[in-house]
Structure formats: C-alpha cells, structure tokens
Amino acid sequence: MAESVPNFNQFDDATKKELSAFVENEQAQQRLNSSIHTFTDMCWDKCVTGLPSTSFSRSETSCLSNCVNRFLDSSLFLVKKIEDQREAAARS
Amino acid sequence: MSFLGSSLGSSSGTASPGFWPSHFQCSEDLLKPTLEDMQRNKELFMASVRNEMALLNAQQLINKCNEKCFQKCVTKPGTSLSGSEETCLSRCIDRYLEAFNIVSRSYTDRLKERQERP
C-alpha cells in the first residue's frame, strides 16, 4: 500500500491505450455498482418493513427481486410514454 | 540510492563540469523504464484503480447500511446502545448485505437477459 501510484504519462502509447480501456471498463462497472446501491436503498424501504430477523422471508426475497425488475419496467414504460407523446405531438 | 550510483558510474566520465554535480547528468536510458518496470508499473496502476473502486463500493455500502439500520433499530436513542438494539443492528447488517446481493443478482440477470435477446 505504501507504494505510490505510477504516473500515467510514463507509459508508452500502446500501454496507455490498454490502460484507458481498462479504466473505462472499471468505470462502467462502477456505474453498475452505483445503480445496485440505489436499487438496494429503494427496495429495502419498500420490501423490508418489519424489524430485521435472522433471515428473509420468502415474500421479502421475492419482493426485492420484483422491485428491481418492476423499477426497470417502469423506467422503460416512462420512456415509451414520452416517446409516444412526442410522436403524437409531431403528427398533430 | 545505491543503484543510481552504480549505473551512473559509466557515464560519469562524459559528464560536463558545471553548476550541477557531475553525477547529476542523468542519461536518457537511465530515466527510461525497462520493460519489466513498465509491466510492473502497469500492474501497479491497475491494482490501484481496482483498489480505489473496491474502497468506494465498500464505503457506499457501509454508509447506506448504517443509515438504514440506525433508522430501523435505534428508534429512541438512549445513553448507550441496548442489547436488543445491538441484536437488531447485527441482524439488519446481515439482511442489508443479503438484500444487496439479491438486488445485484436480479439486476445482472435482467441485463444479461436483455443482452441475449434484446
């Protein structure tokens, strides 16, 4: 841990390219993780209403999983609705 | 510093006298990292990025978990945490992590599904 982070500029072009791709990939992973944090936050409030016990009930487990999927459905629905409205507005 | 001295020994004869001490004339090939250095530095760089991401992720999880479990378990803060509050917190932490994993699985399954047949 004591070792400092190597300066990016010291690398040759090929290595720079490789490292850029690597960092981009890590950033994509980070965005995915951020979404998972947001969903967990949201779905915890919706699905885990009582005091936490030693394990989740079946209904809590399925609620959490449904919660993620329905949130994504809602998001798709919303986008589609807005698109439809724009199309309708363009036609009239 | 010993490696500097040894590798500069050969070039010290050509060093021009001047303001800088003669051994200060770093030759180009001394500054240029070797292939192994480069490989090692590349791995160091990647490890530090991975490390930073993991740290960020853990911090986010701990903060959220604390927020949620404090809200659930410590409804009337007393002068210290009671036994039942600690039991609740302990269970809550386990459940929050479990919830995170369930959510993570559901989300990645959904993404995979979309990738396979969009």
Backbone of each chain as ProteinMPNN parsed JSONL, in Angstrom:
{"seq_chain_A": "MAESVPNFNQFDDATKKELSAFVENEQAQQRLNSSIHTFTDMCWDKCVTGLPSTSFSRSETSCLSNCVNRFLDSSLFLVKKIEDQREAAARS", "coords_chain_A": {"N_chain_A": [[0.826, -1.2, 0.0], [2.064, 1.114, 0.57], [3.427, 1.867, -1.632], [3.597, 4.238, -4.253], [1.178, 5.439, -6.666], [1.779, 4.676, -10.032], [2.745, 7.116, -12.429], [0.615, 8.046, -15.027], [1.493, 9.109, -17.426], [4.0, 8.114, -17.974], [3.839, 5.814, -19.427], [4.089, 3.937, -22.506], [2.536, 4.497, -25.765], [0.94, 2.287, -26.544], [0.517, 0.949, -24.147], [-0.77, 2.937, -22.737], [-3.149, 3.069, -24.14], [-4.194, 0.564, -23.605], [-4.492, 0.745, -20.837], [-6.316, 2.823, -20.664], [-8.578, 1.652, -21.747], [-8.963, -0.262, -19.829], [-9.525, 1.319, -17.548], [-11.856, 2.56, -18.394], [-13.552, 0.398, -18.506], [-13.602, -0.323, -15.821], [-14.884, 1.892, -14.838], [-17.384, 1.625, -15.989], [-18.23, -0.609, -14.636], [-18.347, 0.494, -12.141], [-20.445, 2.273, -12.43], [-22.512, 0.485, -12.74], [-22.445, -0.708, -10.219], [-23.168, 1.497, -8.663], [-25.819, 1.833, -9.442], [-26.85, -0.511, -8.367], [-26.542, -0.018, -5.654], [-28.334, 2.128, -5.377], [-30.771, 0.892, -6.073], [-30.931, -1.057, -4.072], [-31.206, 0.502, -1.777], [-33.689, 1.757, -2.329], [-35.436, -0.458, -2.641], [-35.156, -1.788, -0.283], [-36.482, -0.118, 1.519], [-39.054, -0.421, 0.533], [-39.581, -3.184, 0.724], [-38.628, -4.388, 3.094], [-40.141, -4.178, 5.824], [-40.719, -4.756, 8.5], [-39.029, -5.414, 11.707], [-35.661, -6.43, 11.293], [-35.022, -9.884, 10.824], [-33.496, -13.133, 11.471], [-33.335, -14.273, 8.991], [-34.402, -13.629, 5.59], [-37.883, -13.598, 4.768], [-39.777, -15.63, 2.46], [-41.448, -13.98, 1.001], [-40.3, -11.486, 1.31], [-37.869, -11.825, 0.004], [-38.749, -12.338, -2.644], [-40.054, -9.978, -3.087], [-37.96, -8.116, -3.125], [-36.56, -8.898, -5.404], [-38.567, -8.647, -7.358], [-38.983, -5.931, -7.105], [-36.716, -4.676, -8.218], [-36.96, -5.494, -10.896], [-39.489, -4.442, -11.586], [-39.007, -1.771, -11.249], [-37.25, -1.259, -13.329], [-38.942, -1.914, -15.44], [-40.813, 0.136, -15.109], [-39.241, 2.303, -15.737], [-38.699, 1.815, -18.456], [-41.292, 1.925, -19.403], [-41.963, 4.563, -18.909], [-40.202, 5.946, -20.592], [-41.143, 5.046, -23.042], [-43.738, 6.066, -23.059], [-43.283, 8.835, -23.086], [-42.017, 9.049, -25.531], [-44.109, 8.246, -27.226], [-45.903, 10.309, -26.787], [-44.5, 12.45, -27.83], [-44.384, 11.724, -30.454], [-47.088, 11.774, -31.106], [-47.582, 14.468, -30.775], [-46.006, 15.499, -32.765], [-47.331, 14.609, -34.998], [-49.777, 15.916, -34.982]], "CA_chain_A": [[0.0, 0.0, 0.0], [2.923, 2.294, 0.711], [3.925, 2.214, -2.95], [2.771, 5.269, -4.862], [0.565, 5.068, -7.941], [2.629, 5.089, -11.148], [2.239, 8.203, -13.257], [0.055, 7.531, -16.285], [2.231, 9.63, -18.584], [5.254, 7.412, -18.219], [3.638, 4.62, -20.245], [4.109, 4.144, -23.958], [1.191, 4.684, -26.319], [0.171, 1.041, -26.534], [0.116, 0.695, -22.753], [-1.768, 3.964, -22.4], [-4.402, 2.651, -24.758], [-4.667, -0.595, -22.849], [-4.921, 1.2, -19.514], [-7.536, 3.612, -20.835], [-9.675, 0.693, -21.91], [-9.154, -0.886, -18.516], [-10.179, 2.288, -16.659], [-13.222, 2.726, -18.883], [-14.263, -0.801, -18.089], [-13.807, -0.215, -14.375], [-15.889, 2.936, -14.621], [-18.681, 1.036, -16.328], [-18.529, -1.484, -13.503], [-18.681, 1.379, -11.037], [-21.799, 2.791, -12.674], [-23.399, -0.635, -12.442], [-22.49, -0.821, -8.762], [-23.937, 2.624, -8.133], [-27.23, 1.512, -9.639], [-27.234, -1.552, -7.415], [-26.698, 0.66, -4.36], [-29.585, 2.902, -5.413], [-31.902, -0.051, -6.045], [-30.995, -1.69, -2.753], [-31.75, 1.546, -0.913], [-35.095, 1.936, -2.646], [-36.212, -1.681, -2.455], [-35.118, -2.085, 1.15], [-37.577, 0.642, 2.116], [-40.337, -0.97, 0.078], [-39.808, -4.614, 0.988], [-38.271, -4.825, 4.447], [-40.889, -3.21, 6.614], [-40.642, -5.079, 9.922], [-37.673, -5.461, 12.243], [-34.91, -7.477, 10.597], [-34.871, -11.141, 11.557], [-32.261, -13.853, 11.14], [-33.281, -14.495, 7.536], [-35.531, -13.031, 4.877], [-38.992, -14.496, 4.432], [-39.913, -15.823, 1.004], [-42.106, -12.818, 0.38], [-39.335, -10.389, 1.266], [-36.911, -12.131, -1.062], [-39.337, -12.137, -3.967], [-40.351, -8.552, -3.215], [-36.718, -7.432, -3.513], [-36.259, -9.218, -6.796], [-39.613, -7.999, -8.169], [-38.807, -4.49, -7.004], [-35.718, -4.28, -9.228], [-37.499, -5.693, -12.238], [-40.582, -3.515, -11.863], [-38.439, -0.423, -11.406], [-36.727, -1.186, -14.699], [-40.128, -1.85, -16.302], [-41.352, 1.495, -15.01], [-38.35, 3.187, -16.473], [-38.954, 1.589, -19.883], [-42.654, 2.4, -19.667], [-41.912, 6.026, -18.916], [-39.53, 6.377, -21.82], [-42.028, 4.762, -24.158], [-44.855, 7.011, -22.988], [-42.81, 10.146, -23.534], [-41.801, 8.931, -26.977], [-45.424, 8.231, -27.867], [-46.477, 11.66, -26.707], [-43.779, 13.308, -28.772], [-44.813, 11.321, -31.797], [-48.442, 12.291, -31.27], [-47.471, 15.923, -30.91], [-45.401, 15.781, -34.068], [-48.302, 14.297, -36.044], [-50.888, 16.887, -34.978]], "C_chain_A": [[0.866, 1.257, 0.0], [3.408, 2.775, -0.656], [3.004, 3.225, -3.623], [2.234, 4.783, -6.211], [1.459, 5.55, -9.081], [1.949, 6.188, -11.965], [1.801, 7.666, -14.621], [0.905, 7.926, -17.491], [3.531, 8.903, -18.894], [5.088, 6.241, -19.195], [3.722, 4.939, -21.737], [2.672, 4.127, -24.499], [0.325, 3.428, -26.245], [-0.345, 0.746, -25.124], [-0.936, 1.694, -22.304], [-3.147, 3.569, -22.907], [-5.033, 1.517, -23.947], [-5.219, -0.157, -21.487], [-6.195, 2.048, -19.598], [-8.745, 2.708, -20.954], [-9.998, 0.043, -20.575], [-9.929, 0.039, -17.575], [-11.634, 2.496, -17.08], [-14.108, 1.571, -18.427], [-14.576, -0.768, -16.594], [-14.883, 0.827, -14.053], [-17.285, 2.431, -14.931], [-19.152, 0.142, -15.18], [-18.995, -0.651, -12.305], [-20.092, 1.949, -11.188], [-22.833, 1.72, -12.356], [-23.565, -0.785, -10.93], [-23.316, 0.294, -8.131], [-25.427, 2.368, -8.271], [-27.684, 0.475, -8.625], [-27.413, -0.955, -6.015], [-28.028, 1.414, -4.294], [-30.797, 1.983, -5.302], [-32.046, -0.693, -4.671], [-31.637, -0.737, -1.74], [-33.273, 1.629, -1.065], [-35.923, 0.703, -2.268], [-36.192, -2.144, -0.996], [-36.291, -1.379, 1.837], [-38.936, 0.058, 1.75], [-40.612, -2.361, 0.633], [-39.52, -5.058, 2.419], [-38.901, -3.851, 5.431], [-40.784, -3.485, 8.113], [-39.219, -4.972, 10.452], [-36.926, -6.62, 11.583], [-34.773, -8.74, 11.451], [-33.628, -11.881, 11.057], [-32.192, -14.267, 9.678], [-34.493, -13.832, 6.89], [-36.643, -14.054, 4.719], [-39.034, -14.639, 2.91], [-40.468, -14.582, 0.333], [-41.149, -11.623, 0.303], [-38.335, -10.592, 0.127], [-37.499, -11.856, -2.435], [-39.7, -10.672, -4.184], [-39.113, -7.796, -3.696], [-36.408, -7.646, -4.991], [-37.273, -8.582, -7.748], [-39.405, -6.491, -8.226], [-37.834, -3.985, -8.069], [-36.323, -4.363, -10.627], [-38.626, -4.729, -12.574], [-40.081, -2.083, -11.985], [-37.923, -0.242, -12.827], [-37.873, -1.133, -15.709], [-40.719, -0.442, -16.303], [-40.537, 2.466, -15.833], [-38.567, 3.059, -17.978], [-40.312, 2.145, -20.288], [-42.673, 3.92, -19.835], [-41.302, 6.556, -20.208], [-40.454, 6.2, -23.021], [-43.182, 5.758, -24.217], [-44.44, 8.394, -23.51], [-42.581, 10.151, -25.046], [-43.116, 8.991, -27.736], [-46.033, 9.621, -27.902], [-45.807, 12.597, -27.702], [-44.194, 13.008, -30.204], [-46.197, 11.891, -32.111], [-48.426, 13.8, -31.495], [-46.92, 16.302, -32.277], [-46.415, 15.592, -35.202], [-49.392, 15.379, -36.134], [-50.441, 18.29, -35.392]], "O_chain_A": [[0.466, 2.311, -0.495], [3.757, 3.944, -0.821], [1.782, 3.091, -3.572], [2.765, 3.848, -6.811], [1.859, 6.714, -9.096], [0.733, 6.179, -12.158], [2.534, 6.926, -15.276], [1.021, 7.171, -18.456], [4.095, 9.072, -19.975], [6.074, 5.733, -19.728], [3.46, 6.064, -22.164], [1.727, 3.789, -23.785], [-0.862, 3.493, -25.927], [-1.494, 0.345, -24.94], [-1.872, 1.348, -21.584], [-4.158, 3.708, -22.218], [-6.228, 1.52, -23.652], [-6.269, -0.626, -21.048], [-7.044, 1.993, -18.709], [-9.791, 2.952, -20.354], [-11.162, -0.173, -20.239], [-10.861, -0.389, -16.894], [-12.527, 2.595, -16.239], [-15.254, 1.76, -18.022], [-15.669, -1.137, -16.163], [-15.677, 0.662, -13.127], [-18.248, 2.757, -14.237], [-20.326, 0.147, -14.811], [-19.903, -1.036, -11.568], [-20.83, 2.09, -10.213], [-23.885, 2.001, -11.782], [-24.674, -0.966, -10.428], [-24.069, 0.064, -7.185], [-26.205, 2.641, -7.357], [-28.785, 0.574, -8.083], [-28.324, -1.339, -5.283], [-28.747, 1.35, -3.297], [-31.728, 2.251, -4.543], [-33.159, -0.853, -4.169], [-32.499, -1.131, -0.954], [-34.026, 1.579, -0.093], [-36.981, 0.82, -1.649], [-37.117, -2.816, -0.541], [-37.002, -1.983, 2.641], [-39.857, 0.047, 2.567], [-41.751, -2.68, 0.974], [-40.122, -6.02, 2.897], [-38.3, -2.85, 5.821], [-40.761, -2.549, 8.912], [-38.317, -4.506, 9.755], [-37.509, -7.678, 11.346], [-34.452, -8.673, 12.637], [-32.817, -11.326, 10.316], [-31.114, -14.58, 9.174], [-35.478, -13.517, 7.559], [-36.376, -15.244, 4.554], [-38.41, -13.87, 2.179], [-40.03, -14.184, -0.746], [-41.186, -10.848, -0.653], [-38.003, -9.662, -0.608], [-36.863, -11.234, -3.286], [-39.665, -10.175, -5.31], [-39.207, -6.937, -4.573], [-36.049, -6.72, -5.718], [-36.91, -8.05, -8.797], [-39.623, -5.858, -9.259], [-38.099, -2.987, -8.739], [-36.214, -3.434, -11.428], [-38.72, -4.248, -13.703], [-40.648, -1.277, -12.723], [-38.135, 0.8, -13.449], [-37.801, -0.411, -16.703], [-41.076, 0.099, -17.35], [-41.071, 3.33, -16.528], [-38.616, 4.061, -18.692], [-40.471, 2.745, -21.351], [-43.29, 4.471, -20.746], [-41.818, 7.486, -20.827], [-40.543, 7.063, -23.894], [-43.554, 6.232, -25.291], [-45.165, 9.027, -24.278], [-42.902, 11.116, -25.741], [-43.237, 9.685, -28.746], [-46.6, 10.049, -28.908], [-46.461, 13.428, -28.332], [-44.334, 13.902, -31.039], [-46.451, 12.409, -33.199], [-49.178, 14.326, -32.315], [-47.322, 17.305, -32.867], [-46.38, 16.293, -36.214], [-49.863, 15.711, -37.221], [-51.257, 19.21, -35.436]]}, "seq_chain_B": "MSFLGSSLGSSSGTASPGFWPSHFQCSEDLLKPTLEDMQRNKELFMASVRNEMALLNAQQLINKCNEKCFQKCVTKPGTSLSGSEETCLSRCIDRYLEAFNIVSRSYTDRLKERQERP", "coords_chain_B": {"N_chain_B": [[19.487, 4.539, -2.93], [21.668, 3.404, -3.977], [21.604, 2.062, -6.41], [21.551, 4.071, -8.247], [24.033, 5.178, -8.127], [25.692, 3.106, -9.029], [24.859, 2.615, -11.666], [25.429, 4.955, -12.823], [28.033, 5.157, -12.902], [29.411, 4.55, -15.259], [28.804, 6.61, -16.978], [29.851, 8.816, -15.84], [32.264, 9.78, -16.669], [31.793, 11.229, -18.965], [30.396, 13.361, -18.181], [29.689, 16.805, -18.142], [31.454, 19.506, -16.674], [30.066, 21.836, -14.385], [27.346, 23.744, -13.155], [25.702, 21.785, -11.958], [26.401, 18.94, -9.976], [28.598, 16.452, -11.216], [27.506, 13.864, -11.273], [24.886, 14.362, -11.604], [24.051, 14.464, -14.137], [21.748, 12.952, -15.69], [21.482, 10.254, -17.742], [19.627, 9.543, -20.737], [18.785, 6.877, -21.015], [18.736, 6.076, -18.452], [16.565, 7.263, -17.281], [14.556, 6.191, -18.728], [12.193, 3.708, -18.276], [12.693, 0.221, -17.781], [11.542, -2.681, -19.616], [10.481, -4.522, -17.867], [10.018, -2.926, -15.658], [8.043, -1.317, -16.667], [5.986, -3.149, -17.126], [5.527, -3.928, -14.524], [4.788, -1.518, -13.378], [2.492, -1.061, -14.794], [0.845, -3.06, -13.837], [0.74, -2.259, -11.187], [-0.576, 0.154, -11.457], [-3.086, -0.681, -12.428], [-3.909, -2.226, -10.263], [-4.155, -0.292, -8.323], [-6.26, 1.221, -9.273], [-8.322, -0.677, -9.233], [-8.389, -1.131, -6.521], [-9.192, 1.326, -5.525], [-11.773, 1.49, -6.556], [-12.988, -0.648, -5.248], [-12.84, 0.226, -2.651], [-14.435, 2.501, -2.718], [-16.863, 1.351, -3.276], [-17.268, -0.246, -1.003], [-17.373, 1.715, 0.97], [-19.669, 3.102, 0.217], [-21.571, 1.122, 0.608], [-21.343, 0.605, 3.361], [-22.027, 3.091, 4.469], [-24.719, 3.414, 3.596], [-25.885, 1.168, 4.721], [-25.508, 1.614, 7.439], [-27.072, 3.911, 7.739], [-29.653, 2.929, 7.075], [-30.015, 0.886, 8.985], [-29.683, 2.111, 11.398], [-31.854, 3.766, 11.383], [-33.884, 1.849, 11.475], [-33.366, 0.332, 13.791], [-32.532, 1.874, 15.99], [-34.644, 3.511, 17.451], [-35.364, 5.173, 19.543], [-32.956, 6.898, 20.748], [-30.889, 6.078, 23.434], [-28.802, 6.429, 26.389], [-26.824, 4.653, 25.842], [-26.162, 1.998, 23.439], [-28.638, -0.461, 23.534], [-28.938, -3.959, 24.468], [-30.872, -5.217, 22.872], [-31.007, -3.454, 20.762], [-28.51, -3.752, 19.675], [-28.62, -6.417, 18.852], [-30.587, -6.174, 16.924], [-29.289, -4.417, 15.114], [-27.167, -6.001, 14.316], [-28.452, -8.154, 13.006], [-29.742, -6.655, 11.078], [-27.649, -5.613, 9.533], [-26.652, -7.953, 8.347], [-28.939, -8.65, 6.868], [-29.149, -6.441, 5.19], [-26.915, -6.655, 3.575], [-27.549, -9.062, 2.389], [-29.823, -8.302, 1.003], [-28.647, -6.525, -0.774], [-27.177, -8.316, -2.314], [-29.229, -9.874, -3.442], [-30.57, -7.95, -4.964], [-28.491, -7.197, -6.646], [-28.087, -9.595, -8.072], [-30.605, -9.888, -9.327], [-30.603, -7.635, -10.96], [-28.31, -7.958, -12.608], [-29.012, -10.351, -13.843], [-31.184, -9.519, -15.313], [-29.987, -7.661, -17.031], [-28.324, -9.364, -18.459], [-30.2, -10.997, -19.713], [-31.375, -9.161, -21.428], [-29.255, -8.645, -23.061], [-28.896, -11.038, -24.333], [-31.296, -11.519, -25.752], [-32.366, -8.905, -27.201]], "CA_chain_B": [[20.26, 5.364, -3.847], [22.858, 2.692, -4.43], [21.506, 1.677, -7.825], [21.86, 5.259, -9.037], [25.481, 5.32, -8.146], [26.345, 2.067, -9.823], [24.558, 2.722, -13.091], [25.959, 6.215, -13.328], [29.493, 5.056, -12.904], [29.955, 4.505, -16.609], [28.591, 7.87, -17.682], [30.425, 9.926, -15.087], [33.416, 10.308, -17.396], [31.376, 12.139, -20.021], [29.646, 14.458, -17.594], [30.347, 18.098, -18.29], [31.519, 20.227, -15.411], [29.164, 22.987, -14.395], [26.581, 24.024, -11.947], [25.275, 20.534, -11.343], [27.439, 17.941, -9.731], [28.725, 15.625, -12.416], [26.631, 12.684, -11.261], [23.512, 14.776, -11.808], [23.665, 14.358, -15.533], [21.057, 11.696, -15.898], [21.405, 9.893, -19.15], [18.275, 9.215, -21.182], [18.422, 5.491, -20.776], [18.537, 5.852, -17.026], [15.204, 7.695, -16.993], [13.617, 5.317, -19.433], [11.996, 2.486, -17.519], [12.884, -1.015, -18.531], [10.3, -3.374, -19.961], [9.925, -5.139, -16.644], [9.5, -1.81, -14.857], [6.798, -0.898, -17.308], [4.998, -4.192, -16.851], [5.262, -3.875, -13.093], [4.045, -0.28, -13.144], [1.167, -1.239, -15.371], [0.077, -3.855, -12.885], [0.526, -1.399, -10.018], [-1.595, 1.131, -11.835], [-4.375, -1.382, -12.47], [-4.269, -2.633, -8.903], [-4.583, 0.879, -7.548], [-7.606, 1.575, -9.751], [-9.242, -1.683, -8.683], [-8.445, -0.912, -5.094], [-9.982, 2.527, -5.297], [-13.16, 1.138, -6.856], [-13.483, -1.524, -4.188], [-12.964, 1.069, -1.461], [-15.597, 3.35, -2.956], [-18.014, 0.471, -3.178], [-17.423, -0.638, 0.396], [-17.798, 2.907, 1.703], [-21.062, 3.358, -0.128], [-22.379, 0.083, 1.236], [-21.315, 0.802, 4.814], [-22.802, 4.291, 4.789], [-26.137, 3.135, 3.389], [-26.271, 0.15, 5.684], [-25.594, 2.29, 8.735], [-28.229, 4.797, 7.68], [-30.884, 2.133, 7.109], [-30.141, 0.081, 10.198], [-29.868, 3.049, 12.509], [-33.239, 4.177, 11.252], [-34.751, 0.744, 11.863], [-33.081, -0.307, 15.09], [-32.371, 2.817, 17.106], [-35.774, 4.423, 17.258], [-35.273, 6.178, 20.615], [-31.572, 6.778, 21.224], [-30.672, 6.24, 24.875], [-27.433, 6.831, 26.736], [-25.922, 3.727, 25.125], [-26.924, 1.017, 22.66], [-29.111, -1.567, 24.369], [-28.696, -5.293, 23.91], [-31.814, -5.512, 21.778], [-30.634, -2.62, 19.629], [-27.342, -4.374, 19.046], [-29.099, -7.606, 18.136], [-31.284, -5.682, 15.73], [-28.28, -3.895, 14.183], [-26.398, -7.121, 13.782], [-29.312, -8.822, 12.01], [-30.028, -5.71, 10.0], [-26.478, -5.552, 8.657], [-26.669, -9.185, 7.543], [-30.041, -8.584, 5.908], [-28.896, -5.421, 4.164], [-25.97, -7.248, 2.623], [-28.289, -10.066, 1.625], [-30.667, -7.551, 0.057], [-27.745, -6.02, -1.82], [-26.855, -9.434, -3.202], [-30.433, -10.241, -4.202], [-30.769, -6.883, -5.947], [-27.401, -7.311, -7.608], [-28.357, -10.752, -8.928], [-31.766, -9.591, -10.178], [-30.233, -6.632, -11.96], [-27.386, -8.526, -13.6], [-29.791, -11.328, -14.626], [-32.006, -8.755, -16.258], [-29.092, -7.123, -18.05], [-27.882, -10.486, -19.29], [-31.368, -11.375, -20.499], [-31.526, -8.16, -22.489], [-28.135, -8.767, -23.992], [-29.07, -12.247, -25.126], [-32.346, -11.266, -26.752], [-32.784, -7.526, -26.987]], "C_chain_B": [[21.404, 4.583, -4.461], [22.79, 2.36, -5.916], [21.821, 2.859, -8.742], [23.359, 5.381, -9.207], [26.122, 4.331, -9.093], [26.094, 2.254, -11.32], [25.114, 4.006, -13.69], [27.48, 6.169, -13.452], [30.073, 5.163, -14.296], [29.848, 5.865, -17.298], [29.298, 9.049, -17.007], [31.601, 10.568, -15.825], [33.007, 11.363, -18.411], [30.652, 13.359, -19.464], [30.405, 15.769, -17.724], [30.387, 18.804, -16.942], [30.616, 21.44, -15.468], [28.476, 23.15, -13.077], [26.212, 22.743, -11.204], [26.467, 19.653, -11.046], [27.46, 16.957, -10.9], [27.753, 14.444, -12.424], [25.184, 13.064, -11.501], [23.078, 14.657, -13.262], [23.047, 12.992, -15.806], [21.024, 11.4, -17.391], [19.988, 9.445, -19.472], [17.867, 7.801, -20.785], [18.259, 5.183, -19.289], [17.092, 6.208, -16.652], [14.179, 6.764, -17.614], [13.434, 4.024, -18.644], [12.217, 1.241, -18.377], [11.529, -1.664, -18.776], [9.639, -3.985, -18.719], [9.333, -4.076, -15.732], [8.129, -1.426, -15.354], [5.684, -1.872, -16.976], [4.554, -4.115, -15.384], [4.416, -2.631, -12.769], [2.628, -0.362, -13.674], [0.283, -2.002, -14.388], [-0.236, -3.053, -11.62], [-0.608, -0.417, -10.263], [-2.984, 0.499, -11.806], [-4.836, -1.759, -11.07], [-4.773, -1.443, -8.109], [-5.966, 1.347, -7.982], [-8.641, 0.615, -9.162], [-9.478, -1.444, -7.201], [-9.357, 0.267, -4.758], [-11.47, 2.246, -5.511], [-13.755, 0.31, -5.722], [-13.733, -0.719, -2.917], [-14.224, 1.919, -1.544], [-16.878, 2.555, -2.733], [-18.306, 0.103, -1.727], [-17.926, 0.54, 1.224], [-19.275, 3.193, 1.482], [-21.986, 2.384, 0.61], [-22.462, 0.299, 2.747], [-22.16, 2.005, 5.218], [-24.299, 4.044, 4.696], [-26.658, 2.202, 4.465], [-26.445, 0.778, 7.069], [-26.841, 3.178, 8.805], [-29.53, 4.008, 7.864], [-31.076, 1.437, 8.451], [-30.299, 0.96, 11.426], [-31.331, 3.483, 12.556], [-34.192, 3.111, 11.79], [-34.589, 0.355, 13.329], [-32.979, 0.662, 16.257], [-33.449, 3.889, 16.986], [-35.788, 5.527, 18.329], [-33.89, 6.097, 21.225], [-31.461, 7.039, 22.731], [-29.235, 6.643, 25.147], [-26.393, 5.877, 26.165], [-26.779, 2.759, 24.329], [-27.362, -0.108, 23.586], [-28.799, -2.882, 23.688], [-29.6, -5.582, 22.733], [-31.499, -4.666, 20.547], [-29.438, -3.233, 18.895], [-27.719, -5.628, 18.269], [-29.75, -7.199, 16.827], [-30.277, -5.2, 14.683], [-27.525, -5.028, 13.501], [-27.189, -7.873, 12.705], [-29.525, -7.932, 10.793], [-28.868, -5.632, 9.004], [-26.43, -6.778, 7.743], [-27.752, -9.129, 6.471], [-29.769, -7.552, 4.805], [-27.934, -5.949, 3.106], [-26.658, -8.29, 1.757], [-29.166, -9.377, 0.575], [-29.823, -7.026, -1.103], [-27.43, -7.125, -2.825], [-28.048, -9.865, -4.049], [-30.665, -9.224, -5.321], [-29.721, -6.983, -7.056], [-27.647, -8.451, -8.593], [-29.517, -10.459, -9.883], [-31.394, -8.639, -11.305], [-29.328, -7.219, -13.03], [-28.085, -9.587, -14.451], [-30.582, -10.611, -15.712], [-31.155, -8.189, -17.395], [-28.636, -8.211, -19.016], [-28.992, -10.905, -20.257], [-31.535, -10.439, -21.695], [-30.437, -8.264, -23.534], [-28.33, -9.961, -24.921], [-30.156, -12.087, -26.183], [-32.94, -9.869, -26.511], [-34.174, -7.218, -27.559]], "O_chain_B": [[22.05, 5.072, -5.388], [23.811, 2.376, -6.604], [22.295, 2.68, -9.864], [23.868, 5.651, -10.295], [27.003, 4.691, -9.874], [26.997, 2.076, -12.138], [25.253, 4.129, -14.907], [28.103, 7.051, -14.042], [31.11, 5.796, -14.495], [30.703, 6.226, -18.106], [29.333, 10.152, -17.553], [31.898, 11.747, -15.632], [33.77, 12.287, -18.693], [30.334, 14.287, -20.207], [31.604, 15.839, -17.455], [29.443, 18.701, -16.157], [30.432, 22.013, -16.542], [28.971, 22.74, -12.027], [26.385, 22.635, -9.99], [27.438, 19.635, -11.803], [26.42, 16.677, -11.495], [27.238, 14.073, -13.478], [24.328, 12.184, -11.594], [21.891, 14.739, -13.578], [23.738, 12.02, -16.11], [20.581, 12.224, -18.191], [19.244, 9.02, -18.588], [16.764, 7.563, -20.292], [17.706, 4.147, -18.92], [16.475, 5.544, -15.818], [13.082, 6.578, -17.089], [14.407, 3.32, -18.372], [11.941, 1.248, -19.576], [10.511, -1.252, -18.22], [8.418, -3.961, -18.558], [8.29, -4.283, -15.113], [7.188, -1.237, -14.583], [4.583, -1.475, -16.595], [3.371, -4.225, -15.065], [3.463, -2.693, -11.992], [1.692, 0.186, -13.092], [-0.867, -1.636, -14.143], [-1.327, -3.153, -11.058], [-1.468, -0.191, -9.412], [-3.927, 1.055, -11.244], [-6.014, -1.625, -10.736], [-5.706, -1.566, -7.315], [-6.754, 1.816, -7.161], [-9.687, 1.031, -8.664], [-10.599, -1.539, -6.701], [-10.172, 0.208, -3.838], [-12.316, 2.706, -4.745], [-14.885, 0.543, -5.293], [-14.708, -0.949, -2.202], [-14.978, 2.042, -0.578], [-17.829, 3.017, -2.101], [-19.454, 0.138, -1.285], [-18.8, 0.381, 2.076], [-20.023, 3.483, 2.416], [-23.024, 2.764, 1.152], [-23.537, 0.185, 3.336], [-22.915, 1.947, 6.189], [-25.058, 4.412, 5.593], [-27.725, 2.416, 5.04], [-27.416, 0.499, 7.773], [-27.562, 3.185, 9.803], [-30.381, 4.357, 8.682], [-32.185, 1.407, 8.986], [-30.976, 0.586, 12.384], [-31.95, 3.553, 13.618], [-35.172, 3.42, 12.467], [-35.572, 0.082, 14.019], [-33.304, 0.307, 17.39], [-33.215, 4.996, 16.5], [-36.173, 6.664, 18.056], [-33.669, 5.3, 22.137], [-31.884, 8.083, 23.228], [-28.535, 7.134, 24.262], [-25.225, 6.237, 26.019], [-27.993, 2.704, 24.522], [-26.55, -0.647, 24.338], [-28.448, -2.93, 22.51], [-29.161, -6.123, 21.718], [-31.701, -5.111, 19.418], [-29.371, -3.229, 17.666], [-27.21, -5.874, 17.176], [-29.504, -7.787, 15.774], [-30.396, -5.535, 13.505], [-27.282, -5.014, 12.295], [-26.664, -8.186, 11.637], [-29.494, -8.384, 9.649], [-29.078, -5.59, 7.791], [-26.202, -6.666, 6.538], [-27.525, -9.507, 5.322], [-30.114, -7.763, 3.642], [-28.113, -5.722, 1.909], [-26.396, -8.396, 0.559], [-29.241, -9.807, -0.576], [-30.235, -7.079, -2.262], [-27.419, -6.894, -4.035], [-27.899, -10.183, -5.229], [-30.921, -9.589, -6.469], [-30.032, -6.867, -8.242], [-27.443, -8.297, -9.797], [-29.438, -10.738, -11.08], [-31.811, -8.812, -12.45], [-29.55, -7.005, -14.222], [-27.795, -9.716, -15.641], [-30.634, -11.043, -16.864], [-31.546, -8.229, -18.562], [-28.572, -8.002, -20.227], [-28.758, -11.132, -21.444], [-31.8, -10.874, -22.816], [-30.653, -8.011, -24.719], [-27.992, -9.923, -26.104], [-29.978, -12.459, -27.343], [-33.876, -9.691, -25.731], [-34.651, -6.089, -27.448]]}, "name": "protein", "num_of_chains": 2, "seq": "MAESVPNFNQFDDATKKELSAFVENEQAQQRLNSSIHTFTDMCWDKCVTGLPSTSFSRSETSCLSNCVNRFLDSSLFLVKKIEDQREAAARSMSFLGSSLGSSSGTASPGFWPSHFQCSEDLLKPTLEDMQRNKELFMASVRNEMALLNAQQLINKCNEKCFQKCVTKPGTSLSGSEETCLSRCIDRYLEAFNIVSRSYTDRLKERQERP"}
